[in-house]
Amino acid sequence: MIRVGTTVFERRRPAASVVEHALTGTRQAAFWLDDVQRPRHPELRGAVTADLAIVGGGYTGLWTAVLAKQRNPDARVVLLEGQRIGWAASGRNGGFCEASLTHGRENGENRWPEELDELDRLGLENLDEIEAASAELGMDFEFERNGALDIAVEPHQVEWLREAAADAAARGDDSVELLVGDAARAEVNSPTYLAALWNKRTSALL
């Protein structure tokens, strides 16, 4: 019997000593930037003239600057960042890069149902272009198109994933695979995982 108002993580809470041991020696940091030599640029002082000024040195700001210079190499593009490049969400997300422009399909269906197919297409196109940029622009980064798992940890969530898999099949999307039981745990061996929906094209690691 499942107690109302509880989650699997509350019902199967590990001992405090297990959690403490697992976190021993860890620290809060974007570890994937630890071995990257990032140059420090001088503070901007005085007046600067630009054809395009971009505020924010995250994925969006950097990608905008690259595209602007591709379209007009002679343009003076200035990117302004108050801290360091990649210090905020783009640098602290563990390198995850998603195609979704709507923070999930369900949110997109609720907010932009008429435009959702086009938004999905543009999101995938953008992710494809980021992948291609390594070779085209000589950028030194690793891009791994490993996809993402939507996880079911409660029985009713398994049915939700089955419905989502059926919807993807109806759309002709063959990049979505339903993994149930041992198949899900073969990808991530958690005893709480009952099923997973593997979206193979929509996510990558940088």
N, C-alpha and C positions, 0 to 999 in steps of 0.2 A: 504494500500500500504506500502511495506517495502522499506525504503530508502537504496539505494546501499551503501555498505561500512560501515553499522552500524550493531551492534549486538542487541539482545533483551535486553541486560543489559544497552546499551546506550539509546535505545528507551524507556525503562521503568526504568530509573535511579531514585533511591529513593532520597528523599530530604537529604541534607547534615546533617541536624539535626537528621534524623533517623539513619544514619550511625554512627554519633558521639555518640548517645545514646546507640546503640548496642555495641560499643567498650568501653564504660565507665567501668573502673575497670579491664580491661584486661591487660595482659602483654605478651611479647614474651618469651615463655618458653615451654619446653617439660613437660607439666603439669602432664603427666601420670607417671613421675619419681619423682614427688614432695614428695610422701609418701613412697618412697623406700629407705631403709637404704643401701647405697652403700659403701663398705669399701674402704678406700684409701690405696694403696699399695706404698711402698717406691720406690723412683727413682732407676733405674738400674744403678749401677756404677761398673766399672771394667769389667773384662772379664767373660763371661758365656759360658759354653759348652752345646750344645743341639743337640739332634738327629733331631729335627725339630723346626725351628724358624718361627713364623707367625707374620706378620706385620699388625696391624690393629685389634682393638677390637670391630668390628661391628658384624652383624649377620654372615657374611661369615667367618671372622676370628675365632669367637667363635665356630661356628659349625665345622669348620675344626679341631680345637683343640679337641673337643669332639670326633669326628670320629677317629682321630689319636690315642687317648688314648684307645678307644674301640678296635681298631685293634691290638694295642700293648701297653698294660697297663704299661710295664716296660720302655717304651720310655720316654726320657726327652723332654717334649714339652714346649717351651717358647713362650709366646704371648707378643708382644711388642705393647704398645699403648702410643702415645705421649701426650694424654690428659686424659680422663677418659673413661671407658667402656661405649659404647653407646652414646658418646657425639655428634657424627656427624650424618650422614644420618640415621643410624639405630635407633638412639635415638630420632630423631626429626621428624620422619614420622608419629607420632600419633599411633604407634603400628601396622601399616598396614604391612601385610606379603602377598606377591603375589606369585603365582605359575609361572608366566611368566618369562622365561629366555631371552625373546627377546624384552621386553618393548612393548608388544602388538602384536597381531596376524598379523596385516597388515604390521608392520615393519619386522616381521619374514618372511612373504611371499615375501617381496621385497628383503631381504638379503640372506635368507637361505631356499629357497622353497623346496629343496630336503630333507633337514634335519628337517623341521618344525614339522612334526608329532612326530618324536623322541624327539625333544626339548620340545614339549608340554607334552609328556609322562613323561620325566625326571623331568620337573618342578612340575607336579602334584605329582609325587612320592616323591619329596623332601618336598613338603608341607605336605603330609601325614605323613612323618617321623618326621617332626617337631611337628605335633599334637600328635603323639604317644610318643614323648620323655618325655612329662610331666609325664606319668605313668611309662614308662620304666626306666627313670633315676631319678625319684623322684624330678624333678625340680618344683619349686614353681612359676608357671605362669598360667594365664588363657588364653585359646585358644578358640576363637569363630569363627566358620566357617560360616560367614554370607554372603560371596560373595561380589560382587561389581556391581554397576550399571553404564552402559554406557548410557549417557543422551542425548536426543534430545531436543534442545531448539529452533530449526528452522524447518519449515515443511520439507525441503529437507533431514534433518537429520533423520526424522522418516522413510523415505524410506531406508536410509542406514541401520538403525537398522532392518528393515524388511528383507533386503537382508542378513544381518549377521545371523539373526534367521533362515532363510531358509538354509543357508550354514551349520549351526550347526546341523539342523535336517537331512540334507543330509549326514552328517558325523556320524549320529547316536548318537549325543551328546544330551541327554535329561536333562542336567543340566542347560540349557539356556532357559530363559522364556522371551517373549516379553510382556511388560506392556505398554498399551496405555492409554493416557488421565488420567482419575480418578484412574486407577489402578497404574500408575506410581506415582501419587501424594499421593496415600495411603501409599507409602513407605517413601517418602520425600515430604512434602507438600510445594512445591515451585510453584508459579503461572507460572514460566517460563518453567516448565517441561511438554513437550508434549508427550513424550514416554521415555521408558527406556528398556534396555536389561539387564536382571538380570543374571549374571554369578554366579551360586550358589556354585561352587566347587573351583574356582580358587583364592579366596582371603579369608583372615582371619584377625582378630584383636587379637593382643597379649596384 
